[in-house]
Amino acid sequence: MAKKVRVGFIGTGGIADYQASFLKKMADVEILAGADVSKKALETFAGKHGVPHAFADYKEMLKLKALDAVSVCTPNYLHKAPVIAALRAGKDVMVEKPMAMNAREAQAMVDAAKQARRKLVVGFQFRFSPEAQALKTCVDDGQIGKPLYARVQALRRRGIPSWGVFGRKDLQGGGALIDIGVHMIELAHYLIGSPDAVAASAAAFTYLGNKPSDVLCAWGNWDHKTYTVEDLAVGFVRFANGAVMSVESSFVAYIEQDVFNVQIMGEKGGFTYSPPKVFRDEAGLMVNVELAYVGAWESMQRKIENWIAYVRGEADTEAPGEAGVAVQKILDGLYRSAEKGKEVSIR
């Protein structure tokens, strides 16, 4: 029987709890440790998942020689330091999305992984969904030809998080774009072949988050007094291979219902992610192909399984650190353009 992969968590809040629920189902994995500055979060996590080692300081956790891999589930501004520390301690690492506050931080993580000769992946789960994997097969099979245009939408009618630090730019790096827009951006970028971004143009608006609200919504009111991020961001990205991407992302858009979708248009065909449909010409006719069955696994489950298989050397990763840097460059470019009010280059 193969040696168990012993995993530790830095940050033991909601996303760590979700990851742990899948890790516990794997016979070849043990959740060995957790670290969090919040005593309550740490005790809750350790108690629920039977974690034998709990630390207030992640640096102490990293001294555990038995620890093989670490998942970093902290707020965005606390990604870089623990990721690099874990890599230098000889651990393989997965860091939740977005990879960092900016591309420089993301690149520093990739460089640290190379120097330490350890494995680094980013928690981009949408690319692991059944729909994404099926549509990627269609692209790789040449069914849509060269991808030309990607339309990205991550829009909530009323969905400003009322917990955590999602409204603080200094701790998150931004608002809707970096929190939920990143999901659809990483998915679209993956589906069109991960080309290099070269330019971005964008606009960002704050019109509700920084004001008190008496509108009934599922998540309740947020702290408008500390809200410094955008409510809505829209943009346009150019890639080195000639492809382009439009982006729409909002916490509070005046739309009929929430929309999380990607649409790809290519030289020979196109598709939508939700629902997964392919559009092409066949036998002299315009044909819409609805994918009858693409699989039924949870994307988080597949993400976790792929990470552990990668750590064990049994599979390649679908979300390497380099993919995180590429997506971060897109985010940086869009934010920089919105600040300057003009198109900017992405290097």
BAMI-879284 format. One record per residue (C-alpha): residue in one letter; x, y, z. Coordinates in Angstrom, 1 decimal, decimal comma. Each point is the difference from the previous one (the first is absolute). Layout:
N
<atom><r>a</r><u>X</u><v>Y</v><w>Z</w></atom>
...
# end
This chain:
347
<atom><r>m</r><u>0,0</u><v>0,0</v><w>0,0</w></atom>
<atom><r>a</r><u>1,3</u><v>3,4</v><w>-1,0</w></atom>
<atom><r>k</r><u>1,2</u><v>2,4</v><w>2,7</w></atom>
<atom><r>k</r><u>-2,7</u><v>2,5</v><w>1,1</w></atom>
<atom><r>v</r><u>0,3</u><v>3,6</v><w>-1,0</w></atom>
<atom><r>r</r><u>-0,1</u><v>2,1</v><w>3,2</w></atom>
<atom><r>v</r><u>-1,7</u><v>3,3</v><w>-0,5</w></atom>
<atom><r>g</r><u>0,0</u><v>3,2</v><w>2,1</w></atom>
<atom><r>f</r><u>-2,1</u><v>3,2</v><w>-0,4</w></atom>
<atom><r>i</r><u>1,0</u><v>3,6</v><w>0,5</w></atom>
<atom><r>g</r><u>-3,2</u><v>1,7</v><w>0,6</w></atom>
<atom><r>t</r><u>-2,9</u><v>-2,2</v><w>1,3</w></atom>
<atom><r>g</r><u>-3,1</u><v>1,9</v><w>-1,0</w></atom>
<atom><r>g</r><u>-2,8</u><v>-0,8</v><w>-2,4</w></atom>
<atom><r>i</r><u>2,1</u><v>-1,0</v><w>-3,1</w></atom>
<atom><r>a</r><u>2,3</u><v>-2,2</v><w>2,1</w></atom>
<atom><r>d</r><u>-3,0</u><v>-1,7</v><w>1,5</w></atom>
<atom><r>y</r><u>-1,3</u><v>-0,7</v><w>-3,5</w></atom>
<atom><r>q</r><u>3,3</u><v>-1,4</v><w>-1,2</w></atom>
<atom><r>a</r><u>0,4</u><v>-2,1</v><w>3,1</w></atom>
<atom><r>s</r><u>-3,4</u><v>-1,6</v><w>-0,5</w></atom>
<atom><r>f</r><u>1,3</u><v>-1,6</v><w>-3,3</w></atom>
<atom><r>l</r><u>3,5</u><v>-0,8</v><w>1,3</w></atom>
<atom><r>k</r><u>-1,6</u><v>-2,0</v><w>2,9</w></atom>
<atom><r>k</r><u>-1,6</u><v>-2,4</v><w>-2,6</w></atom>
<atom><r>m</r><u>3,4</u><v>-0,9</v><w>-1,5</w></atom>
<atom><r>a</r><u>1,6</u><v>-3,1</v><w>1,5</w></atom>
<atom><r>d</r><u>3,5</u><v>1,2</v><w>-1,0</w></atom>
<atom><r>v</r><u>-0,2</u><v>3,4</v><w>1,8</w></atom>
<atom><r>e</r><u>0,2</u><v>1,1</v><w>3,6</w></atom>
<atom><r>i</r><u>-0,8</u><v>3,5</v><w>1,2</w></atom>
<atom><r>l</r><u>2,9</u><v>0,4</v><w>2,4</w></atom>
<atom><r>a</r><u>-0,1</u><v>3,6</v><w>1,0</w></atom>
<atom><r>g</r><u>-1,6</u><v>3,4</v><w>-0,1</w></atom>
<atom><r>a</r><u>1,2</u><v>3,5</v><w>0,7</w></atom>
<atom><r>d</r><u>-2,1</u><v>3,1</v><w>0,6</w></atom>
<atom><r>v</r><u>0,2</u><v>3,3</v><w>2,0</w></atom>
<atom><r>s</r><u>-3,6</u><v>-0,5</v><w>0,9</w></atom>
<atom><r>k</r><u>-0,2</u><v>-2,4</v><w>3,0</w></atom>
<atom><r>k</r><u>-3,7</u><v>-0,5</v><w>-0,6</w></atom>
<atom><r>a</r><u>0,4</u><v>-0,9</v><w>-3,7</w></atom>
<atom><r>l</r><u>2,9</u><v>-2,3</v><w>0,8</w></atom>
<atom><r>e</r><u>-1,8</u><v>-1,9</v><w>2,7</w></atom>
<atom><r>t</r><u>-3,1</u><v>-0,4</v><w>-2,1</w></atom>
<atom><r>f</r><u>2,0</u><v>-1,3</v><w>-2,9</w></atom>
<atom><r>a</r><u>2,2</u><v>-2,3</v><w>2,0</w></atom>
<atom><r>g</r><u>-3,0</u><v>-1,4</v><w>1,9</w></atom>
<atom><r>k</r><u>-2,2</u><v>-0,6</v><w>-3,0</w></atom>
<atom><r>h</r><u>2,7</u><v>-1,7</v><w>-2,1</w></atom>
<atom><r>g</r><u>2,0</u><v>-1,8</v><w>2,7</w></atom>
<atom><r>v</r><u>3,2</u><v>2,0</v><w>-0,6</w></atom>
<atom><r>p</r><u>2,7</u><v>-1,0</v><w>2,5</w></atom>
<atom><r>h</r><u>2,2</u><v>3,0</v><w>-0,2</w></atom>
<atom><r>a</r><u>-1,2</u><v>3,6</v><w>0,3</w></atom>
<atom><r>f</r><u>2,2</u><v>3,2</v><w>-0,1</w></atom>
<atom><r>a</r><u>-0,6</u><v>3,7</v><w>0,5</w></atom>
<atom><r>d</r><u>3,2</u><v>0,6</v><w>-2,1</w></atom>
<atom><r>y</r><u>0,3</u><v>-1,7</v><w>-3,4</w></atom>
<atom><r>k</r><u>3,8</u><v>0,2</v><w>0,3</w></atom>
<atom><r>e</r><u>-0,2</u><v>-2,5</v><w>2,9</w></atom>
<atom><r>m</r><u>-2,2</u><v>-2,3</v><w>-2,1</w></atom>
<atom><r>l</r><u>2,5</u><v>0,0</v><w>-2,8</w></atom>
<atom><r>k</r><u>2,6</u><v>-1,5</v><w>2,3</w></atom>
<atom><r>l</r><u>-2,0</u><v>-3,3</v><w>0,0</w></atom>
<atom><r>k</r><u>2,3</u><v>-2,4</v><w>-1,9</w></atom>
<atom><r>a</r><u>-2,9</u><v>-2,4</v><w>-0,8</w></atom>
<atom><r>l</r><u>-1,9</u><v>2,8</v><w>-1,9</w></atom>
<atom><r>d</r><u>0,1</u><v>-0,6</v><w>-3,7</w></atom>
<atom><r>a</r><u>-2,3</u><v>2,7</v><w>-1,5</w></atom>
<atom><r>v</r><u>-1,7</u><v>3,2</v><w>1,1</w></atom>
<atom><r>s</r><u>-3,2</u><v>1,7</v><w>-1,2</w></atom>
<atom><r>v</r><u>0,1</u><v>3,8</v><w>0,6</w></atom>
<atom><r>c</r><u>-3,6</u><v>1,3</v><w>0,6</w></atom>
<atom><r>t</r><u>0,7</u><v>3,4</v><w>1,4</w></atom>
<atom><r>p</r><u>-1,3</u><v>3,4</v><w>-1,2</w></atom>
<atom><r>n</r><u>1,7</u><v>1,3</v><w>-3,2</w></atom>
<atom><r>y</r><u>2,5</u><v>2,2</v><w>1,7</w></atom>
<atom><r>l</r><u>1,2</u><v>-2,9</v><w>2,1</w></atom>
<atom><r>h</r><u>0,8</u><v>-2,4</v><w>-2,9</w></atom>
<atom><r>k</r><u>3,5</u><v>0,9</v><w>-1,0</w></atom>
<atom><r>a</r><u>1,9</u><v>-0,4</v><w>3,3</w></atom>
<atom><r>p</r><u>-1,4</u><v>-3,3</v><w>1,1</w></atom>
<atom><r>v</r><u>0,2</u><v>-1,5</v><w>-3,5</w></atom>
<atom><r>i</r><u>3,7</u><v>0,9</v><w>-0,3</w></atom>
<atom><r>a</r><u>0,7</u><v>-1,1</v><w>3,6</w></atom>
<atom><r>a</r><u>-1,6</u><v>-3,4</v><w>-0,6</w></atom>
<atom><r>l</r><u>1,9</u><v>-0,6</v><w>-3,2</w></atom>
<atom><r>r</r><u>3,3</u><v>0,9</v><w>1,6</w></atom>
<atom><r>a</r><u>-0,9</u><v>-2,5</v><w>2,8</w></atom>
<atom><r>g</r><u>-0,2</u><v>-2,7</v><w>-2,6</w></atom>
<atom><r>k</r><u>-3,8</u><v>-0,3</v><w>-0,3</w></atom>
<atom><r>d</r><u>-2,0</u><v>-0,1</v><w>-3,2</w></atom>
<atom><r>v</r><u>-2,6</u><v>2,7</v><w>0,0</w></atom>
<atom><r>m</r><u>-3,5</u><v>0,9</v><w>-1,3</w></atom>
<atom><r>v</r><u>-1,1</u><v>3,6</v><w>0,4</w></atom>
<atom><r>e</r><u>-3,6</u><v>1,1</v><w>-0,4</w></atom>
<atom><r>k</r><u>-1,1</u><v>2,4</v><w>-2,6</w></atom>
<atom><r>p</r><u>0,9</u><v>2,7</v><w>-0,8</w></atom>
<atom><r>m</r><u>3,6</u><v>-1,0</v><w>0,2</w></atom>
<atom><r>a</r><u>1,2</u><v>3,3</v><w>1,4</w></atom>
<atom><r>m</r><u>-0,6</u><v>3,7</v><w>0,4</w></atom>
<atom><r>n</r><u>1,8</u><v>0,6</v><w>-3,3</w></atom>
<atom><r>a</r><u>2,1</u><v>-1,7</v><w>-2,6</w></atom>
<atom><r>r</r><u>3,3</u><v>0,9</v><w>1,6</w></atom>
<atom><r>e</r><u>-1,0</u><v>-1,9</v><w>3,1</w></atom>
<atom><r>a</r><u>-1,2</u><v>-2,9</v><w>-2,1</w></atom>
<atom><r>q</r><u>3,3</u><v>-0,2</v><w>-1,9</w></atom>
<atom><r>a</r><u>1,9</u><v>0,1</v><w>3,3</w></atom>
<atom><r>m</r><u>-1,9</u><v>-3,2</v><w>1,0</w></atom>
<atom><r>v</r><u>0,8</u><v>-1,7</v><w>-3,3</w></atom>
<atom><r>d</r><u>3,7</u><v>0,9</v><w>0,3</w></atom>
<atom><r>a</r><u>0,0</u><v>-1,3</v><w>3,6</w></atom>
<atom><r>a</r><u>-1,5</u><v>-3,3</v><w>-1,1</w></atom>
<atom><r>k</r><u>2,7</u><v>-0,4</v><w>-2,7</w></atom>
<atom><r>q</r><u>2,8</u><v>0,8</v><w>2,4</w></atom>
<atom><r>a</r><u>-1,3</u><v>-2,4</v><w>2,6</w></atom>
<atom><r>r</r><u>-0,8</u><v>-2,6</v><w>-2,6</w></atom>
<atom><r>r</r><u>-3,5</u><v>-0,4</v><w>1,4</w></atom>
<atom><r>k</r><u>-3,5</u><v>-0,1</v><w>-1,7</w></atom>
<atom><r>l</r><u>-2,2</u><v>3,0</v><w>0,0</w></atom>
<atom><r>v</r><u>-3,7</u><v>0,0</v><w>-1,3</w></atom>
<atom><r>v</r><u>-2,7</u><v>2,6</v><w>0,1</w></atom>
<atom><r>g</r><u>-3,6</u><v>-0,8</v><w>1,2</w></atom>
<atom><r>f</r><u>-1,7</u><v>0,7</v><w>-3,3</w></atom>
<atom><r>q</r><u>-2,9</u><v>-2,4</v><w>0,4</w></atom>
<atom><r>f</r><u>-2,2</u><v>1,0</v><w>-2,9</w></atom>
<atom><r>r</r><u>2,3</u><v>-1,5</v><w>-2,6</w></atom>
<atom><r>f</r><u>-0,5</u><v>-3,4</v><w>1,8</w></atom>
<atom><r>s</r><u>-3,7</u><v>0,0</v><w>-0,4</w></atom>
<atom><r>p</r><u>-1,6</u><v>-2,6</v><w>-2,3</w></atom>
<atom><r>e</r><u>-1,2</u><v>2,7</v><w>-2,4</w></atom>
<atom><r>a</r><u>3,5</u><v>1,6</v><w>-0,3</w></atom>
<atom><r>q</r><u>1,7</u><v>-3,3</v><w>-0,5</w></atom>
<atom><r>a</r><u>-2,5</u><v>-1,0</v><w>-2,7</w></atom>
<atom><r>l</r><u>0,3</u><v>3,3</v><w>-1,8</w></atom>
<atom><r>k</r><u>3,8</u><v>0,0</v><w>0,2</w></atom>
<atom><r>t</r><u>-0,1</u><v>-3,3</v><w>-1,8</w></atom>
<atom><r>c</r><u>-2,1</u><v>1,6</v><w>-2,8</w></atom>
<atom><r>v</r><u>2,5</u><v>2,8</v><w>-0,3</w></atom>
<atom><r>d</r><u>3,0</u><v>-2,3</v><w>-0,1</w></atom>
<atom><r>d</r><u>-1,8</u><v>-2,2</v><w>-2,5</w></atom>
<atom><r>g</r><u>-0,2</u><v>3,0</v><w>-2,4</w></atom>
<atom><r>q</r><u>-3,8</u><v>0,2</v><w>0,1</w></atom>
<atom><r>i</r><u>-0,1</u><v>3,8</v><w>0,2</w></atom>
<atom><r>g</r><u>3,2</u><v>0,7</v><w>-1,8</w></atom>
<atom><r>k</r><u>2,1</u><v>2,8</v><w>1,3</w></atom>
<atom><r>p</r><u>-1,6</u><v>1,8</v><w>3,0</w></atom>
<atom><r>l</r><u>-0,5</u><v>3,6</v><w>-0,8</w></atom>
<atom><r>y</r><u>-2,2</u><v>1,6</v><w>2,6</w></atom>
<atom><r>a</r><u>-0,9</u><v>-0,8</v><w>3,6</w></atom>
<atom><r>r</r><u>-2,9</u><v>1,7</v><w>1,9</w></atom>
<atom><r>v</r><u>0,4</u><v>-0,3</v><w>3,7</w></atom>
<atom><r>q</r><u>-2,9</u><v>0,7</v><w>2,4</w></atom>
<atom><r>a</r><u>0,1</u><v>-0,2</v><w>3,8</w></atom>
<atom><r>l</r><u>-3,0</u><v>2,1</v><w>1,1</w></atom>
<atom><r>r</r><u>-2,1</u><v>0,0</v><w>3,2</w></atom>
<atom><r>r</r><u>-3,2</u><v>1,9</v><w>0,4</w></atom>
<atom><r>r</r><u>0,7</u><v>0,7</v><w>3,7</w></atom>
<atom><r>g</r><u>3,0</u><v>-1,9</v><w>1,4</w></atom>
<atom><r>i</r><u>2,5</u><v>2,1</v><w>1,9</w></atom>
<atom><r>p</r><u>1,4</u><v>-2,4</v><w>2,6</w></atom>
<atom><r>s</r><u>-1,0</u><v>1,1</v><w>3,5</w></atom>
<atom><r>w</r><u>2,9</u><v>-1,9</v><w>1,7</w></atom>
<atom><r>g</r><u>3,8</u><v>0,0</v><w>-0,3</w></atom>
<atom><r>v</r><u>1,9</u><v>2,8</v><w>-1,6</w></atom>
<atom><r>f</r><u>-1,4</u><v>-0,1</v><w>-3,5</w></atom>
<atom><r>g</r><u>-0,8</u><v>3,7</v><w>0,1</w></atom>
<atom><r>r</r><u>3,6</u><v>1,2</v><w>0,8</w></atom>
<atom><r>k</r><u>2,2</u><v>0,7</v><w>-2,9</w></atom>
<atom><r>d</r><u>3,1</u><v>0,1</v><w>2,2</w></atom>
<atom><r>l</r><u>-0,6</u><v>-3,6</v><w>1,1</w></atom>
<atom><r>q</r><u>-1,6</u><v>-1,5</v><w>-3,1</w></atom>
<atom><r>g</r><u>1,5</u><v>1,9</v><w>-2,9</w></atom>
<atom><r>g</r><u>-3,4</u><v>0,8</v><w>-1,4</w></atom>
<atom><r>g</r><u>-3,7</u><v>-0,9</v><w>0,0</w></atom>
<atom><r>a</r><u>-2,2</u><v>-1,9</v><w>-2,4</w></atom>
<atom><r>l</r><u>2,6</u><v>-0,4</v><w>-2,7</w></atom>
<atom><r>i</r><u>2,7</u><v>-1,6</v><w>2,2</w></atom>
<atom><r>d</r><u>-2,5</u><v>-2,0</v><w>2,1</w></atom>
<atom><r>i</r><u>-2,5</u><v>-1,5</v><w>-2,4</w></atom>
<atom><r>g</r><u>1,1</u><v>1,3</v><w>-3,4</w></atom>
<atom><r>v</r><u>3,2</u><v>-1,9</v><w>0,4</w></atom>
<atom><r>h</r><u>-1,9</u><v>-3,3</v><w>-0,1</w></atom>
<atom><r>m</r><u>-1,4</u><v>0,6</v><w>-3,5</w></atom>
<atom><r>i</r><u>3,2</u><v>1,6</v><w>-1,2</w></atom>
<atom><r>e</r><u>2,1</u><v>-2,9</v><w>0,9</w></atom>
<atom><r>l</r><u>-2,6</u><v>-2,4</v><w>-1,6</w></atom>
<atom><r>a</r><u>-0,1</u><v>1,9</v><w>-3,2</w></atom>
<atom><r>h</r><u>3,8</u><v>0,5</v><w>-0,2</w></atom>
<atom><r>y</r><u>0,4</u><v>-3,8</v><w>0,5</w></atom>
<atom><r>l</r><u>-2,6</u><v>-0,9</v><w>-2,6</w></atom>
<atom><r>i</r><u>1,6</u><v>2,2</v><w>-2,7</w></atom>
<atom><r>g</r><u>3,4</u><v>-1,4</v><w>0,5</w></atom>
<atom><r>s</r><u>1,6</u><v>2,3</v><w>2,6</w></atom>
<atom><r>p</r><u>1,4</u><v>2,6</v><w>-2,4</w></atom>
<atom><r>d</r><u>2,2</u><v>2,9</v><w>1,3</w></atom>
<atom><r>a</r><u>-2,0</u><v>3,2</v><w>0,7</w></atom>
<atom><r>v</r><u>1,6</u><v>3,1</v><w>-1,5</w></atom>
<atom><r>a</r><u>-2,5</u><v>2,9</v><w>0,7</w></atom>
<atom><r>a</r><u>-3,1</u><v>0,8</v><w>2,0</w></atom>
<atom><r>s</r><u>-2,6</u><v>2,7</v><w>0,1</w></atom>
<atom><r>a</r><u>-2,6</u><v>0,3</v><w>2,8</w></atom>
<atom><r>a</r><u>-2,3</u><v>2,1</v><w>2,2</w></atom>
<atom><r>a</r><u>-1,0</u><v>-0,5</v><w>3,6</w></atom>
<atom><r>f</r><u>-2,8</u><v>1,5</v><w>2,0</w></atom>
<atom><r>t</r><u>-1,0</u><v>0,2</v><w>3,6</w></atom>
<atom><r>y</r><u>-3,6</u><v>1,1</v><w>0,6</w></atom>
<atom><r>l</r><u>-1,6</u><v>-2,2</v><w>2,7</w></atom>
<atom><r>g</r><u>2,6</u><v>-1,7</v><w>2,1</w></atom>
<atom><r>n</r><u>1,2</u><v>3,2</v><w>1,7</w></atom>
<atom><r>k</r><u>-3,6</u><v>1,0</v><w>1,0</w></atom>
<atom><r>p</r><u>-2,4</u><v>-1,4</v><w>2,6</w></atom>
<atom><r>s</r><u>-2,7</u><v>-2,2</v><w>-1,4</w></atom>
<atom><r>d</r><u>-3,5</u><v>-1,0</v><w>1,2</w></atom>
<atom><r>v</r><u>-0,7</u><v>-2,4</v><w>-2,9</w></atom>
<atom><r>l</r><u>-0,8</u><v>-3,5</v><w>1,1</w></atom>
<atom><r>c</r><u>2,7</u><v>-2,5</v><w>-1,2</w></atom>
<atom><r>a</r><u>1,1</u><v>-3,5</v><w>1,0</w></atom>
<atom><r>w</r><u>3,3</u><v>0,9</v><w>1,4</w></atom>
<atom><r>g</r><u>-1,1</u><v>3,0</v><w>2,0</w></atom>
<atom><r>n</r><u>1,8</u><v>3,4</v><w>0,2</w></atom>
<atom><r>w</r><u>3,7</u><v>0,4</v><w>-0,4</w></atom>
<atom><r>d</r><u>2,3</u><v>2,6</v><w>1,6</w></atom>
<atom><r>h</r><u>-0,4</u><v>3,0</v><w>-2,3</w></atom>
<atom><r>k</r><u>2,3</u><v>2,1</v><w>2,1</w></atom>
<atom><r>t</r><u>3,1</u><v>-2,1</v><w>-0,9</w></atom>
<atom><r>y</r><u>-1,1</u><v>-0,7</v><w>-3,5</w></atom>
<atom><r>t</r><u>2,8</u><v>1,1</v><w>-2,4</w></atom>
<atom><r>v</r><u>-0,4</u><v>-2,3</v><w>-3,0</w></atom>
<atom><r>e</r><u>-1,9</u><v>0,0</v><w>-3,3</w></atom>
<atom><r>d</r><u>-3,6</u><v>-1,1</v><w>-0,3</w></atom>
<atom><r>l</r><u>0,2</u><v>-0,5</v><w>-3,8</w></atom>
<atom><r>a</r><u>3,0</u><v>-0,4</v><w>-2,4</w></atom>
<atom><r>v</r><u>-0,2</u><v>-0,4</v><w>-3,7</w></atom>
<atom><r>g</r><u>2,9</u><v>-0,5</v><w>-2,3</w></atom>
<atom><r>f</r><u>1,7</u><v>-1,2</v><w>-3,2</w></atom>
<atom><r>v</r><u>3,2</u><v>-2,0</v><w>-0,3</w></atom>
<atom><r>r</r><u>2,2</u><v>-0,6</v><w>-3,0</w></atom>
<atom><r>f</r><u>2,2</u><v>-3,1</v><w>-0,4</w></atom>
<atom><r>a</r><u>3,2</u><v>-0,5</v><w>-1,9</w></atom>
<atom><r>n</r><u>-1,6</u><v>-2,6</v><w>-2,3</w></atom>
<atom><r>g</r><u>-2,7</u><v>2,5</v><w>-1,1</w></atom>
<atom><r>a</r><u>-2,8</u><v>-1,3</v><w>2,2</w></atom>
<atom><r>v</r><u>-1,9</u><v>2,4</v><w>2,2</w></atom>
<atom><r>m</r><u>-2,1</u><v>-0,2</v><w>3,2</w></atom>
<atom><r>s</r><u>-2,8</u><v>2,2</v><w>1,4</w></atom>
<atom><r>v</r><u>-0,6</u><v>-0,1</v><w>3,7</w></atom>
<atom><r>e</r><u>-3,1</u><v>1,0</v><w>2,1</w></atom>
<atom><r>s</r><u>0,2</u><v>-0,5</v><w>3,8</w></atom>
<atom><r>s</r><u>-2,2</u><v>1,4</v><w>2,7</w></atom>
<atom><r>f</r><u>-1,1</u><v>-0,5</v><w>3,6</w></atom>
<atom><r>v</r><u>-3,1</u><v>2,1</v><w>-0,5</w></atom>
<atom><r>a</r><u>-1,1</u><v>0,2</v><w>-3,6</w></atom>
<atom><r>y</r><u>-3,6</u><v>1,1</v><w>-0,9</w></atom>
<atom><r>i</r><u>-0,8</u><v>-3,1</v><w>-2,0</w></atom>
<atom><r>e</r><u>-2,8</u><v>-2,5</v><w>0,1</w></atom>
<atom><r>q</r><u>2,1</u><v>-2,8</v><w>1,6</w></atom>
<atom><r>d</r><u>3,5</u><v>-1,1</v><w>0,8</w></atom>
<atom><r>v</r><u>2,1</u><v>-1,0</v><w>-3,0</w></atom>
<atom><r>f</r><u>3,2</u><v>-2,0</v><w>0,1</w></atom>
<atom><r>n</r><u>0,9</u><v>-1,0</v><w>-3,5</w></atom>
<atom><r>v</r><u>2,6</u><v>-0,2</v><w>-2,8</w></atom>
<atom><r>q</r><u>-0,7</u><v>0,2</v><w>-3,7</w></atom>
<atom><r>i</r><u>2,7</u><v>-0,8</v><w>-2,5</w></atom>
<atom><r>m</r><u>-0,1</u><v>0,8</v><w>-3,7</w></atom>
<atom><r>g</r><u>2,4</u><v>-1,6</v><w>-2,4</w></atom>
<atom><r>e</r><u>0,8</u><v>-0,2</v><w>-3,7</w></atom>
<atom><r>k</r><u>-2,0</u><v>-3,2</v><w>-0,5</w></atom>
<atom><r>g</r><u>-2,4</u><v>0,0</v><w>2,9</w></atom>
<atom><r>g</r><u>-0,7</u><v>1,1</v><w>3,5</w></atom>
<atom><r>f</r><u>-1,6</u><v>-1,0</v><w>3,3</w></atom>
<atom><r>t</r><u>-1,4</u><v>1,1</v><w>3,3</w></atom>
<atom><r>y</r><u>1,1</u><v>-1,3</v><w>3,4</w></atom>
<atom><r>s</r><u>-3,4</u><v>0,1</v><w>1,7</w></atom>
<atom><r>p</r><u>-1,8</u><v>-1,8</v><w>-1,4</w></atom>
<atom><r>p</r><u>2,7</u><v>-1,9</v><w>-1,9</w></atom>
<atom><r>k</r><u>-1,0</u><v>0,4</v><w>-3,6</w></atom>
<atom><r>v</r><u>2,2</u><v>-0,1</v><w>-3,2</w></atom>
<atom><r>f</r><u>-1,0</u><v>2,0</v><w>-3,1</w></atom>
<atom><r>r</r><u>1,4</u><v>-1,0</v><w>-3,4</w></atom>
<atom><r>d</r><u>-0,9</u><v>-0,7</v><w>-3,6</w></atom>
<atom><r>e</r><u>-0,6</u><v>-3,6</v><w>-1,1</w></atom>
<atom><r>a</r><u>-1,3</u><v>-1,5</v><w>-3,3</w></atom>
<atom><r>g</r><u>-0,8</u><v>3,5</v><w>-1,3</w></atom>
<atom><r>l</r><u>-2,0</u><v>0,9</v><w>3,0</w></atom>
<atom><r>m</r><u>0,5</u><v>2,1</v><w>3,1</w></atom>
<atom><r>v</r><u>0,0</u><v>-2,4</v><w>2,9</w></atom>
<atom><r>n</r><u>-0,4</u><v>0,5</v><w>3,8</w></atom>
<atom><r>v</r><u>1,4</u><v>-3,0</v><w>2,0</w></atom>
<atom><r>e</r><u>-1,1</u><v>-0,4</v><w>3,5</w></atom>
<atom><r>l</r><u>2,4</u><v>-2,2</v><w>2,0</w></atom>
<atom><r>a</r><u>-2,3</u><v>-2,6</v><w>1,4</w></atom>
<atom><r>y</r><u>2,4</u><v>-1,2</v><w>2,8</w></atom>
<atom><r>v</r><u>3,4</u><v>1,4</v><w>1,0</w></atom>
<atom><r>g</r><u>0,5</u><v>-1,7</v><w>3,4</w></atom>
<atom><r>a</r><u>-1,4</u><v>0,6</v><w>3,5</w></atom>
<atom><r>w</r><u>3,0</u><v>0,7</v><w>2,3</w></atom>
<atom><r>e</r><u>0,4</u><v>3,2</v><w>2,0</w></atom>
<atom><r>s</r><u>2,7</u><v>2,3</v><w>-1,2</w></atom>
<atom><r>m</r><u>1,5</u><v>0,5</v><w>3,4</w></atom>
<atom><r>q</r><u>0,2</u><v>-3,8</v><w>0,4</w></atom>
<atom><r>r</r><u>1,9</u><v>-0,4</v><w>-3,3</w></atom>
<atom><r>k</r><u>2,2</u><v>3,0</v><w>0,8</w></atom>
<atom><r>i</r><u>1,0</u><v>-1,7</v><w>3,3</w></atom>
<atom><r>e</r><u>0,5</u><v>-3,4</v><w>-1,6</w></atom>
<atom><r>n</r><u>2,2</u><v>1,5</v><w>-2,7</w></atom>
<atom><r>w</r><u>2,1</u><v>1,9</v><w>2,5</w></atom>
<atom><r>i</r><u>0,7</u><v>-3,2</v><w>2,1</w></atom>
<atom><r>a</r><u>0,7</u><v>-2,0</v><w>-3,1</w></atom>
<atom><r>y</r><u>2,5</u><v>2,7</v><w>-1,1</w></atom>
<atom><r>v</r><u>1,7</u><v>0,0</v><w>3,4</w></atom>
<atom><r>r</r><u>0,3</u><v>-3,7</v><w>-0,2</w></atom>
<atom><r>g</r><u>1,5</u><v>0,3</v><w>-3,5</w></atom>
<atom><r>e</r><u>-2,9</u><v>-2,0</v><w>-1,6</w></atom>
<atom><r>a</r><u>-1,4</u><v>2,8</v><w>-2,2</w></atom>
<atom><r>d</r><u>0,8</u><v>3,5</v><w>-1,4</w></atom>
<atom><r>t</r><u>-1,9</u><v>3,0</v><w>1,4</w></atom>
<atom><r>e</r><u>-2,6</u><v>1,8</v><w>-1,9</w></atom>
<atom><r>a</r><u>0,7</u><v>3,2</v><w>2,0</w></atom>
<atom><r>p</r><u>3,7</u><v>0,7</v><w>0,3</w></atom>
<atom><r>g</r><u>1,4</u><v>3,1</v><w>1,7</w></atom>
<atom><r>e</r><u>0,7</u><v>1,4</v><w>-3,4</w></atom>
<atom><r>a</r><u>-3,7</u><v>0,0</v><w>-0,8</w></atom>
<atom><r>g</r><u>-0,6</u><v>2,0</v><w>3,1</w></atom>
<atom><r>v</r><u>2,6</u><v>2,6</v><w>-1,1</w></atom>
<atom><r>a</r><u>-1,6</u><v>0,3</v><w>-3,4</w></atom>
<atom><r>v</r><u>-3,5</u><v>0,6</v><w>1,5</w></atom>
<atom><r>q</r><u>1,5</u><v>2,5</v><w>2,5</w></atom>
<atom><r>k</r><u>1,5</u><v>2,0</v><w>-2,9</w></atom>
<atom><r>i</r><u>-3,4</u><v>0,3</v><w>-1,5</w></atom>
<atom><r>l</r><u>-1,5</u><v>1,2</v><w>3,2</w></atom>
<atom><r>d</r><u>2,8</u><v>2,4</v><w>0,6</w></atom>
<atom><r>g</r><u>-0,4</u><v>1,4</v><w>-3,6</w></atom>
<atom><r>l</r><u>-3,7</u><v>0,5</v><w>0,4</w></atom>
<atom><r>y</r><u>0,3</u><v>1,8</v><w>3,3</w></atom>
<atom><r>r</r><u>2,9</u><v>2,1</v><w>-1,2</w></atom>
<atom><r>s</r><u>-2,0</u><v>1,0</v><w>-3,1</w></atom>
<atom><r>a</r><u>-3,0</u><v>0,9</v><w>2,1</w></atom>
<atom><r>e</r><u>2,1</u><v>2,3</v><w>2,2</w></atom>
<atom><r>k</r><u>1,7</u><v>1,7</v><w>-3,0</w></atom>
<atom><r>g</r><u>-3,1</u><v>0,2</v><w>-2,2</w></atom>
<atom><r>k</r><u>1,8</u><v>-1,4</v><w>-3,1</w></atom>
<atom><r>e</r><u>1,3</u><v>-3,2</v><w>-1,5</w></atom>
<atom><r>v</r><u>3,2</u><v>-1,3</v><w>1,6</w></atom>
<atom><r>s</r><u>2,6</u><v>-2,5</v><w>-1,0</w></atom>
<atom><r>i</r><u>0,5</u><v>-3,2</v><w>1,9</w></atom>
<atom><r>r</r><u>3,5</u><v>-1,2</v><w>0,2</w></atom>
# end
